Amino acid sequence: MTDASDDLPGDPPPAEAPLTRRDAANLRKSGADGEQNADFQSHVRAARSEFESQVAQARAEFEEANERIKQRTGRDLIVAILIGLAIGAVLIASLIFFKWVFVLFCLAAVLLGMFEFGRALIGSGRKVDLIPQLVIGAVLVLSGFFVGLWLHWVVAFVAVALVIVWRLIAQMFAKDGRTYGAVLGDVLIAGFLQLYVPFLGSLCLILLRQDGGQWWVLAFIIIAVASDTGAYATGLSFGKHPMAPRISPKKTWEGFAGAALAALIAGVLLAMFMLGLPWWTGLIIGALVLGTATAGDLGESMIKRDLGIKDMSSWLPGHGGVLDRLDSILPSVVAALALFYLFSPLAA
C-alpha cells in the first residue's frame, strides 16, 4: 500500500490524461457562457445606473418645480395633493356607501372650521365664546339631517339668538370696560359665526337627506373643487392680471377663466352622467356654483386680510386650515339646494 509519502522528491509529477473532444467542447462552452454572463451582468449594472440617474434627475427637476410653486403660492404641492386625495376618498366613500359617516365627517369639518375661526377672532381682540358656539353649532348642523326643513329654520333662529344672548350675559359679568361699539361687534360676530359655518353646513345635510341627494352633494363639491383646481392651474401658468388685488393679490382673471371652463365642463358632465339631467342644466349648475365658490373664496380672503392672517390654521399642510378648504364649498351649498328643488323634476 502506498501513499503520497512514498513519492520521492526528485520524481517527476504524474502525467495528466489528454483531453477528449467532448471535454474540450465543454470547456469552450463554459468559457463562452461565462463571458455571456459577465456581459449580461455588465448590461444590467449599466441599465440600473442609467435608471437611477434618470430617477434622480427627474426627482431633482420635480423638487425644483415644486419649490418654485411653493415660493409663488406658499403651498407644498406634493403634500397638498396627497391630503386632497385622502379627503376626497373618504368623502366619496361616505357619500356613496354610508351616509351617517358623511354626517360625522360634515360635523367634524364644521366644528373644526368654527374652532379655527373663533381662535382667529380671539387673536384679533374679539370676544368669542368658543364652547357655547361649538355646542350650539353642533346641534344646528345635526338638525339639518334629523328634522324637517321648516323646523330647521326655527333651530337656526334659536341658535343665533342663544349665542347673542350668551355673549351679552358674559359681557355683563365681565365688567372689563369694553366699549359699546366693541360689544356690538362681538354680538354681530357671534351671530355671523353660526350662520357662516354651521348653518351652511347644515344645508348640506338637508340636501343629503333628499332622494338622490348624495349625488347632488357629490356633484356640487366636485364642481367647486374643479373650479378651485382650474383657477389654481391656469393662474399659476398664465396669471398676469389681478382680479381683486386689495382682497387677494394672487387671484387673477386668467385663473378665473380657467375656473369657469373647469366648472362648466364638470357641470355638464355631472348633469348628464350623474344627475340624469339635460346637458344645458349642467351649464347653469356649473355657472352658479362657480359664482358662489368664487364669492366664498374672496369673502374668506377678505376676512383673513381683515384679521391679518394668511391661513385660518396650519392643520392641513399644503392647504392651510379646514375653513380654508370650506370657503368655496359652504356658499355653494345654497346654490346646490336651490338647484335641486328646481331641476330634480327634470331628472330621468
C-alpha positions in Angstrom: 0.0 0.0 0.0 1.5 3.4 -1.0 0.5 7.0 -0.3 1.8 10.4 -1.1 4.8 10.0 1.3 6.2 7.2 -0.9 6.9 9.6 -3.8 10.5 10.7 -3.8 11.3 14.5 -4.0 13.0 14.1 -7.3 10.4 12.1 -9.1 8.5 13.9 -11.9 4.8 14.7 -11.5 2.4 12.2 -12.9 1.3 12.9 -16.5 -2.2 14.3 -16.9 -4.6 12.4 -19.1 -5.2 14.0 -22.5 -8.5 16.0 -23.0 -11.1 14.4 -25.1 -13.1 16.3 -27.8 -16.1 16.4 -25.6 -14.2 17.8 -22.6 -12.6 20.5 -24.9 -16.1 21.4 -26.2 -17.5 21.6 -22.7 -14.6 23.9 -21.7 -15.1 26.2 -24.7 -18.9 26.3 -23.9 -18.3 27.1 -20.3 -15.9 29.9 -21.2 -18.5 31.3 -23.7 -21.3 31.1 -21.1 -19.1 32.8 -18.5 -18.4 35.6 -21.0 -22.1 36.0 -21.8 -23.0 36.0 -18.1 -20.4 38.7 -17.4 -21.7 40.7 -20.4 -25.3 40.3 -19.2 -24.4 41.5 -15.6 -22.5 44.4 -17.0 -25.5 45.4 -19.1 -27.8 45.1 -16.0 -25.4 47.2 -13.9 -25.3 49.8 -16.7 -29.1 49.9 -17.1 -29.6 50.1 -13.4 -27.1 53.0 -13.1 -28.9 54.8 -16.0 -32.3 54.2 -14.4 -31.1 55.5 -11.0 -29.6 58.6 -12.8 -32.8 59.3 -14.6 -34.9 58.9 -11.4 -32.5 61.2 -9.5 -32.7 63.8 -12.3 -36.5 63.6 -12.5 -36.8 63.9 -8.8 -34.4 66.9 -8.7 -36.5 68.6 -11.5 -39.7 67.9 -9.7 -38.4 69.2 -6.4 -37.2 72.3 -8.2 -40.5 72.9 -9.8 -42.3 72.2 -6.5 -40.1 74.7 -4.8 -40.9 77.4 -7.4 -44.6 76.7 -6.9 -44.2 76.8 -3.1 -42.4 80.2 -3.3 -45.1 81.6 -5.6 -48.2 80.2 -3.8 -46.9 79.4 -0.3 -48.2 75.8 -0.7 -46.4 72.5 -0.7 -47.9 70.9 -3.8 -47.0 67.3 -3.1 -48.4 67.3 0.4 -51.5 69.2 -0.7 -52.2 66.7 -3.4 -51.8 63.7 -1.1 -54.1 65.2 1.6 -56.6 66.3 -1.0 -56.8 62.7 -2.4 -57.2 61.2 1.1 -60.0 63.6 1.9 -61.6 63.0 -1.4 -61.5 59.2 -1.0 -63.2 59.5 2.4 -65.8 61.9 1.1 -66.8 59.8 -1.9 -66.9 56.5 0.0 -69.0 58.0 2.8 -71.5 59.6 0.4 -71.9 56.5 -1.8 -71.9 53.8 0.9 -72.5 55.2 4.4 -74.5 58.5 4.7 -74.1 58.5 8.5 -70.3 58.6 8.0 -70.7 61.7 5.9 -72.8 63.2 8.6 -70.0 62.7 11.1 -67.5 64.0 8.5 -69.5 67.1 7.9 -70.0 67.7 11.7 -66.3 67.3 12.3 -65.3 69.7 9.5 -67.8 72.3 10.6 -66.7 72.2 14.3 -63.0 72.4 13.3 -63.8 75.3 11.0 -65.7 77.1 13.8 -62.8 76.5 16.2 -60.3 77.9 13.7 -62.4 81.0 13.0 -63.1 81.5 16.7 -59.4 81.3 17.6 -58.5 83.8 14.8 -61.2 86.2 16.0 -60.0 85.9 19.6 -56.4 86.6 18.4 -57.6 89.8 16.8 -59.1 91.1 20.0 -62.7 89.9 19.7 -64.7 88.2 22.4 -65.9 84.8 21.3 -67.5 82.1 23.5 -66.0 79.0 21.9 -67.6 76.3 23.9 -71.2 77.6 23.6 -70.6 78.3 19.9 -69.4 74.8 19.3 -72.2 73.1 21.2 -74.9 75.1 19.6 -73.3 74.8 16.2 -73.2 71.0 16.5 -77.0 71.0 17.3 -77.6 73.2 14.3 -75.6 71.0 11.9 -77.3 67.8 13.1 -80.8 69.4 12.8 -80.3 69.6 9.1 -80.3 65.8 8.9 -82.7 64.9 11.6 -85.5 67.5 11.4 -87.7 68.9 8.7 -86.8 71.8 6.5 -89.1 74.4 8.2 -88.3 73.2 11.7 -84.7 73.6 10.8 -85.2 77.3 10.2 -86.6 77.6 13.7 -83.5 75.8 15.1 -81.2 78.2 13.1 -83.1 81.3 14.6 -82.8 79.9 18.1 -79.1 79.1 17.7 -78.3 82.6 16.6 -80.4 84.1 19.4 -78.7 81.9 22.0 -75.2 82.8 21.1 -76.1 86.5 21.1 -77.8 86.3 24.5 -74.8 84.3 25.9 -72.4 86.9 24.7 -74.4 89.8 26.2 -74.7 88.0 29.6 -71.0 87.1 29.5 -70.1 90.7 28.8 -72.3 91.9 31.7 -70.4 89.7 34.2 -67.0 90.5 32.6 -67.1 94.2 33.6 -63.9 94.9 31.6 -64.8 98.3 30.4 -65.3 97.2 26.9 -66.8 100.0 24.7 -70.3 99.8 23.3 -69.0 99.6 19.7 -66.8 96.7 20.6 -69.6 94.8 22.4 -71.9 95.4 19.4 -69.2 94.0 17.1 -68.8 90.9 19.3 -72.6 90.3 19.2 -72.7 90.6 15.4 -69.7 88.3 15.0 -71.4 85.7 17.4 -74.4 85.5 15.1 -72.3 85.6 11.9 -70.2 82.7 13.1 -73.3 80.5 13.5 -74.7 81.5 10.1 -71.5 81.3 8.2 -70.2 77.8 9.2 -72.8 75.5 11.0 -75.9 76.9 9.2 -74.4 76.5 5.7 -73.0 73.1 6.7 -76.5 72.0 7.9 -77.9 72.9 4.5 -75.6 70.3 3.0 -77.1 67.7 5.3 -80.6 68.9 4.2 -79.6 68.2 0.6 -78.1 64.9 1.6 -81.3 63.5 3.1 -83.3 64.2 -0.1 -84.0 61.4 -2.6 -80.7 61.0 -4.5 -79.3 63.9 -2.5 -76.0 62.2 -2.1 -75.3 62.6 -5.8 -76.2 66.3 -5.7 -73.8 66.8 -2.7 -71.0 65.0 -4.5 -71.7 66.9 -7.8 -71.6 70.4 -6.3 -68.5 69.6 -4.3 -66.8 68.2 -7.4 -67.7 71.4 -9.4 -66.4 73.6 -6.6 -63.1 71.6 -6.4 -62.8 71.6 -10.2 -63.3 75.4 -10.2 -60.6 75.8 -7.5 -58.2 73.5 -9.3 -58.8 75.2 -12.7 -58.2 78.6 -11.1 -55.0 77.3 -9.4 -53.5 75.7 -12.5 -54.3 78.5 -15.0 -53.5 81.2 -12.6 -50.1 79.6 -11.8 -49.3 79.1 -15.5 -50.8 82.2 -17.2 -51.9 84.6 -14.4 -50.9 88.2 -15.1 -53.9 90.4 -14.4 -55.0 90.6 -10.8 -58.7 90.0 -10.2 -59.1 91.7 -6.7 -55.6 92.9 -5.7 -56.8 94.6 -2.5 -58.6 91.4 -1.3 -56.5 88.5 -2.7 -53.4 89.6 -4.8 -52.7 86.2 -6.2 -56.1 85.7 -7.8 -56.1 86.6 -11.5 -58.6 86.9 -14.3 -56.7 84.2 -16.2 -57.3 82.0 -13.2 -61.0 82.9 -13.1 -61.2 81.9 -16.8 -59.7 78.5 -16.0 -62.1 78.1 -13.1 -65.1 78.9 -15.3 -64.0 76.5 -18.0 -63.5 73.7 -15.5 -66.7 74.4 -13.7 -68.8 74.4 -16.8 -67.3 71.2 -18.2 -67.7 69.5 -14.9 -71.3 70.8 -14.6 -72.3 69.4 -18.0 -70.7 66.0 -17.5 -72.1 65.6 -14.0 -75.6 66.7 -15.0 -75.7 64.2 -17.8 -74.0 61.1 -16.3 -74.5 61.5 -12.5 -77.7 63.5 -12.0 -79.6 62.3 -15.1 -80.4 65.9 -16.2 -80.3 67.6 -19.7 -76.9 68.9 -20.6 -78.0 72.5 -20.6 -78.8 72.3 -16.9 -75.1 71.5 -16.3 -74.2 74.9 -17.7 -76.5 76.6 -15.2 -75.3 74.4 -12.3 -71.7 75.0 -13.2 -72.1 78.7 -13.6 -74.0 79.2 -10.3 -71.5 77.0 -8.3 -68.7 78.9 -9.9 -70.2 82.2 -8.8 -70.8 81.1 -5.2 -67.5 79.4 -4.9 -65.6 82.5 -6.2 -67.6 84.7 -3.9 -66.9 82.4 -0.9 -63.2 82.3 -1.7 -62.9 86.1 -2.0 -65.1 86.6 1.1 -62.9 84.4 3.3 -59.8 86.1 1.8 -61.3 89.5 2.9 -61.9 88.2 6.4 -58.4 86.8 6.7 -56.9 90.1 5.4 -59.0 92.0 8.0 -57.7 89.6 10.7 -54.2 90.0 9.5 -53.6 86.2 8.9 -52.7 84.2 5.8 -54.5 80.9 6.8 -57.1 80.1 9.4 -54.7 77.4 10.8 -52.0 75.0 9.7 -53.9 71.8 10.4 -53.9 70.7 6.8 -50.3 71.0 5.4 -50.4 72.4 1.9 -53.9 73.7 2.3 -53.9 75.8 5.4 -56.9 75.3 7.7 -60.1 73.4 7.4 -62.1 76.6 6.8 -59.7 77.5 4.0 -60.9 74.3 2.2 -64.6 75.0 3.0 -64.6 78.7 1.9 -65.8 77.9 -1.6 -67.9 74.9 -0.6 -70.1 76.4 2.1 -71.7 79.2 0.0 -72.1 76.7 -2.9 -74.5 74.6 -0.7 -77.1 77.3 -1.1 -76.9 77.2 -4.9 -76.9 73.4 -4.9 -80.0 73.1 -2.7 -82.0 75.7 -4.7 -81.0 73.9 -8.0 -82.0 70.6 -6.6 -85.6 71.8 -6.0 -85.6 73.5 -9.4 -84.1 70.7 -11.6 -84.9 67.4 -9.8 -88.3 67.1 -11.6 -86.3 67.0 -14.8 -84.3 64.0 -13.8 -84.7 61.0 -16.0 
